[in-house]
Each structure stands twice: as C-alpha cells, then as structure tokens.
C-alpha cells in the first residue's frame, strides 16, 4: 500500500508554483538526455539543476536512480507536477540525498536514501509536500538548519536512526521550523526529532501540528547539549508525542499547549501507510495558520474544517441523504437528495430502477468541495406508467464513495385511451374523395395514429391513415374505392359506417365507430 493517497482533487495553487517572471523553466524526466531541458525534450535531473540560480526545475513523474548528491544552486525551486504521481529520487547506497541551501525550495517529490541522509536543508530552504525515507542504521532521514519543513512525511526505518535532526555546532543561533509533518522512527534506539547543540551554539526547533511517532522502541523527541553553554530548545504545540527526553544543561522542551501523548491512529502502519485512520483524534485537532501552507502532503486542501495534526488532511467520504421524488408523470419523475462533499471535490449520480438493484443511472454531476450539504436533483425520463421505482444517490470523492438510503416512487397511471372521434357525421363526397375531421383526446399519451375506414354493409368505400397530436384535430381525406364510386353514382345520400382503429404513444389500441350519411355533391 502506498504511503500517500492518490491525488484526485484539484491540486494546483497557482501562487505556490508559478515562477517569477524572469525565472527560467527547465524540465527533467526519467531517461532524459541532452541539455535542452524543455517540456518536449527534457533532460536528466542533474543536468536540469546544474548551474541554475533562481530558476525552476519541473520534475516529471517516474523513478530517478542517482549516484551522487544533488546540490541545487542559489534560490532554485525543484518540484513535481501537481496532480500527477509524485516523482521518486532514489539515491544509491552511501550517497547523501539532496542538499538545499540559500532559499532553495523543494516541493512534491519523494527522496529515498540508503545508509545516509535523504535530505539536508539549510540557509532558509523550504521543503514542502515531500516524502523522505532512509533505510540505514544510525542514519538521519532529514537534517535541517535554519530551514522550514512542512506538509511532509519523514520515515527513518533503521536501528538508531533519526527521522529529523536539527543540530548546531558553530555560527549564529539556528532555528528550524517544522509544521504539519508526520515523522516516524520506530527502530531500536531511534529518535524521531532530535534538537542538538554544542560548542556554545544555539539551536531552536519549533514544532506545530507535528506527529512524532516512535512506536514501542523509538524516542519521539530529544533536546540535548554538550554542557558547553550551548542551548537546545524545542517548542512544541498542537503535536503528538508519546515521550520526550532532555539531555545536558540548557536543553529544554517547551509544551506550547494542544499536545497529545497517546499513539496516533494510522491507516496501516505495517504497510507504511501513515495517513490518519477514520476517527483518529488528530483530525481537526491542529492549529490553523497560513504558515501551514495551502496543501497537505498529497495536494489536498490543508484545512478541511480545522487543520489536522500531521502531514495528511483526513478526507472523509462524502455524506448523502435521499430526498423525495416529485413531478410524477406516467413517463417521468424528478428525484432529489443532498450531498456534503466534506471538503473534497465530489461528484454524484442517481441510480434508479424497478428493484433495489437499480440498473440505470443519471449522468455524473459535480457537488463542489464545500463542507456543507448541497441540493442535488435529476429528472428521470423514459419510465413506465404506474410502476414503482427504487432510487438513491451515489457520491464519490478522494475520501471514498457513499450511497444514500433507498427510496421509492410510483409513476402516474396512464389516462384511459378512448381513441379518435369523428367531428361530424354528415360527410360529403366529390366522387373520388371524402374528407373527414378527426380529433385526438388531449389526455392521450403521445399521438393518435391509425386508420379510418368507410363502408356500407356490403361495400368498402375507402380508407386513410391518420396521425394526430394529442388535443388536436386533423382533416383526413379518404380515397373512394371503385366499388364505392359505383354505389354513390346511383344515390344522393348513402348511409354508411365510419370506423377508426387508433393507437396511442403507449401502444394501446382503441376502436371507435359511428353511423354517417354521405351526400353526393
């Protein structure tokens, strides 16, 4: 199971990814070559980064095996493509991962290192929406100094390993900022977050909305000094850590409030899925602040309701409730429901059919990504009259799929079909044609179609087809047969019978007949 969920929501925050007007864009791809580094002809990652200052490197999805440390130049931004799979930088055994300084920015990547640090960040660097892993013993996954690490997952899996190390041995006071990070180090003797200072230096680490998880053997938080007059301070607020330790004079861990000390609930720790499980107390338990960033580790909204503790912002499945059906006709109905997207982009459809197995559905519609219920409606056409139908709404987002409760409605019954009527029983013949005026009842389903026939007891006079709109009338001309003309030559008036065989839009048949008098003109 992957460490992070597949990104389905809209992930792009333009201000966060747009380069400055004067900055160049270069593209890297697995197997890239040459030095053009364009979107059409991407190059390798080291070539894309080499020598840049203040520029942007866009890293296409895929795996990047690397045999040397990647060292960006001053002020560079390196990021994956929002909405696509996160690129993975795979550093060979013994190779330190990426080295960021001088305001560099790293976003939406995964860095994996073996027996060495996956990342060093200093000099005002920013690391955002990144997954860092190291597999070696006694190895730090990330080392930060005067840098910001946020909305990221850091995992150190070895013995005596460190997930995040912040240390200062020389120079002016150093401050590291860690916000909405899930840091994990569960090996024997491991440390999750380590603030360390020596040689009279000063190291401060500010933790907000952080999960520091050491399992049963790792130590979540340690602040330590060498007793040289150095200071190591860890300020912790709205975070999770089961234990902490302070070593040396002038080392201190300050509880800033809102902290929790029991183990968090993960989706699947054994499989390395450190997202929040449903019902975790870390949901909506963090501190809201613009400093948290706009997006969580997977590119979803950073705050849904109140910010969660940790890298992940929990996405609940949408809520759905079935509403009543209305506007019932023999052939159609309008169904309703409500949908609460619960903060994630959500789409819905209505399912319906003669049983609770449904079998038919409407087109998919968008419900937005708010945190309040919105109305949903759909017109269902092509139904059968006088029939009971089951229906429900199915809503889907990155948080899951929810079906509302089953409800039913019954379509209206069809009105009786009485067939067509003759407007006048007095008909006139011009010898070869006899005009009729027929009417179709207004309550007819569809149209009245069929055949009108004229005949005496012994002679078929003629017939004609008709098609009349519901509520309308039509003049129908009946061609007179040869036998009918012979009969009409010898009489001024002929008593006959007019008969209509009509069918409506529902396929029902009705026969009407009337005695008529045909006058020869």
C-alpha positions, -999 to 999 in steps of 0.1 A, spaced: 0 0 0 14 34 -9 24 59 18 2 85 4 -32 85 -13 -37 90 -50 -43 126 -58 -78 131 -72 -87 166 -60 -76 198 -78 -40 202 -65 -27 234 -80 -23 266 -61 -10 290 -87 8 313 -64 27 285 -48 41 270 -81 43 299 -105 79 311 -112 90 347 -111 86 365 -144 124 364 -150 129 328 -139 136 301 -165 118 267 -165 137 235 -171 122 200 -173 136 167 -162 124 132 -169 135 96 -163 157 88 -192 160 124 -202 191 134 -222 208 163 -238 208 198 -224 177 214 -239 157 206 -208 124 217 -224 90 202 -219 93 185 -253 130 174 -248 135 170 -211 170 162 -197 183 143 -168 177 157 -133 214 166 -126 216 184 -159 184 202 -154 195 215 -120 232 222 -128 242 258 -126 207 273 -121 201 303 -99 166 314 -90 151 292 -117 125 264 -117 130 227 -124 99 207 -132 104 170 -124 82 147 -145 67 116 -128 89 84 -126 119 70 -108 153 87 -109 182 65 -98 210 88 -86 246 80 -78 257 114 -65 243 141 -42 221 166 -59 232 202 -50 209 229 -64 223 264 -67 210 295 -50 173 301 -49 162 273 -72 127 257 -70 125 220 -77 91 203 -78 70 175 -92 39 181 -113 7 187 -93 -20 162 -100 4 135 -113 22 108 -95 50 120 -72 85 116 -87 109 94 -67 146 103 -64 164 70 -55 199 76 -41 224 48 -42 238 32 -11 261 56 8 251 86 -13 237 116 6 205 128 -10 197 164 -19 215 194 -3 194 225 -2 205 260 9 202 297 1 165 298 -2 160 267 -23 125 252 -24 117 215 -28 81 205 -34 60 174 -42 88 148 -45 99 117 -28 135 111 -17 148 76 -8 183 71 6 201 40 19 226 43 48 227 81 45 205 112 48 179 117 22 180 155 26 199 184 41 181 217 42 196 249 55 200 286 48 164 295 45 154 265 24 118 253 23 107 217 20 70 212 12 48 182 4 78 159 3 82 123 14 116 114 28 129 79 37 161 65 49 167 27 54 201 26 70 210 22 107 221 54 125 211 75 96 190 107 96 163 109 70 164 147 71 188 172 86 176 208 88 192 240 99 176 275 95 150 259 72 113 250 71 99 215 67 61 213 63 33 192 50 57 163 46 62 127 58 96 116 71 104 79 78 137 65 92 134 27 95 169 17 108 183 10 142 195 41 160 182 61 130 168 97 133 138 109 113 146 147 116 178 160 130 184 197 138 218 205 152 241 235 156 278 233 165 291 267 152 279 301 140 249 323 150 218 309 166 199 284 143 161 280 140 143 251 123 106 252 117 86 220 114 48 223 106 23 196 98 48 169 95 44 132 102 78 119 114 83 82 121 113 63 135 104 30 151 137 11 151 155 2 183 172 33 198 157 55 171 149 92 176 121 108 158 130 145 161 164 155 176 174 191 186 211 192 194 236 220 201 273 220 211 303 243 213 283 271 228 260 273 198 222 277 200 196 255 183 158 261 184 132 238 168 96 250 165 71 222 161 34 228 152 8 202 142 35 175 141 31 138 147 64 124 162 59 86 163 85 63 177 64 31 180 73 10 211 111 15 209 119 49 193 121 81 213 98 108 198 116 140 210 150 147 224 167 181 231 204 178 241 235 199 246 272 192 255 271 213 286 294 239 270 269 267 274 251 257 242 213 259 242 189 235 226 152 244 228 122 226 213 89 245 213 61 220 208 24 230 201 -6 210 189 15 180 183 16 143 191 45 126 210 43 98 235 75 107 253 104 131 253 139 134 268 162 163 277 200 157 280 225 183 292 223 218 307 203 244 289 184 218 269 146 223 271 114 210 256 86 236 260 49 225 259 31 252 240 -3 236 245 -27 215 225 -4 185 226 -14 148 228 6 120 242 -11 88 231 -3 69 199 -20 82 167 -42 60 146 -28 53 112 -45 36 82 -19 8 80 14 13 99 26 -22 90 23 -14 53 38 21 57 6 40 52 8 68 78 -23 86 68 -48 93 96 -73 65 101 -110 74 104 -118 85 139 -82 95 147 -81 121 174 -56 141 152 -84 150 128 -94 187 133 -70 189 163 -43 212 149 -37 249 149 -50 269 119 -24 292 104 -14 305 69 21 293 78 8 257 75 6 261 37 -23 257 14 -20 220 6 -14 188 25 13 162 16 -9 147 -12 -20 180 -26 -55 182 -10 -67 212 10 -46 218 40 -76 226 62 -110 209 60 -128 224 89 -99 228 113 -63 218 103 -54 182 112 -22 173 131 3 156 108 11 157 71 -22 143 59 -55 161 60 -81 134 66 -107 131 38 -140 117 49 -162 101 24 -190 124 13 -223 123 31 -255 117 12 -292 117 21 -320 107 -2 -348 133 -7 -383 130 -20 -394 124 -56 -418 148 -73 -432 159 -106 -445 124 -112 -460 117 -147 -466 84 -164 -432 87 -181 -410 108 -158 -401 119 -123 -378 143 -106 -357 129 -77 -338 148 -51 -311 143 -24 -284 163 -5 -247 158 -7 -220 171 17 -186 169 0 -168 172 33 -141 193 18 -131 172 -12 -141 177 -48 -172 154 -51 -193 140 -80 -226 123 -77 -251 103 -98 -286 90 -91 -292 52 -96 -327 40 -103 -347 10 -115 -376 -12 -108 -358 -30 -79 -331 -21 -54 -305 -35 -79 -313 -3 -98 -297 -9 -132 -299 27 -146 -281 59 -136 -281 96 -145 -251 115 -158 -225 124 -133 -227 159 -118 -204 180 -96 -213 188 -60 -182 211 -53 -159 207 -24 -175 225 4 -182 213 40 -220 219 39 -247 198 23 -259 210 -11 -290 200 -30 -290 176 -59 -318 169 -84 -323 150 -116 -352 143 -140 -357 107 -149 -373 101 -183 -384 70 -202 -402 54 -173 -431 31 -174 -465 43 -162 -480 31 -130 -447 15 -119 -428 16 -86 -391 26 -89 -363 25 -64 -337 53 -64 -307 65 -44 -277 90 -48 -241 78 -50 -214 104 -42 -177 99 -48 -146 118 -38 -110 111 -29 -123 102 6 -144 73 -7 -179 66 -20 -212 69 -2 -247 57 -13 -277 73 3 -307 52 16 -330 35 -9 -363 53 -16 -392 46 -40 -417 64 -61 -446 53 -83 -452 69 -117 -486 81 -125 -510 58 -143 -519 64 -179 -553 80 -185 -578 58 -204 -573 59 -242 -607 65 -259 -595 66 -295 -602 93 -320 -636 108 -326 -654 120 -358 -662 157 -357 -693 154 -379 -714 125 -391 -725 143 -422 -700 137 -449 -697 150 -485 -683 131 -515 -669 148 -545 -669 115 -563 -634 103 -557 -626 117 -522 -645 120 -489 -630 144 -463 -632 136 -425 -623 156 -395 -609 135 -366 -599 146 -331 -574 131 -307 -582 135 -269 -560 159 -250 -550 133 -224 -536 110 -250 -500 98 -244 -481 107 -275 -502 109 -307 -532 92 -321 -522 71 -351 -541 46 -371 -566 40 -399 -600 55 -407 -624 33 -427 -657 39 -445 -680 11 -456 -716 1 -460 -729 -33 -450 -719 -47 -484 -693 -23 -498 -659 -10 -487 -659 27 -497 -623 36 -487 -597 40 -460 -570 65 -450 -542 67 -424 -540 95 -398 -516 109 -372 -529 135 -349 -513 153 -319 -528 149 -285 -556 175 -281 -555 183 -319 -577 176 -349 -568 167 -385 -586 167 -418 -583 132 -434 -592 126 -470 -605 91 -477 -600 80 -514 -632 64 -526 -628 29 -540 -642 19 -574 -670 -1 -558 -678 29 -536 -680 52 -567 -704 29 -584 -727 29 -554 -725 67 -550 -735 73 -587 -769 59 -581 -779 76 -548 -780 112 -534 -774 100 -499 -757 69 -487 -759 56 -452 -726 40 -441 -704 34 -411 -671 52 -402 -647 31 -381 -613 43 -366 -586 19 -353 -563 42 -333 -531 36 -313 -516 60 -287 -479 65 -277 -481 38 -250 -490 13 -276 -527 9 -266 -554 4 -292 -589 18 -293 -616 13 -319 -644 39 -324 -673 37 -349 -702 60 -359 -731 58 -384 -726 85 -410 -745 99 -440 -725 105 -472 -741 131 -495 -730 132 -531 -723 167 -544 
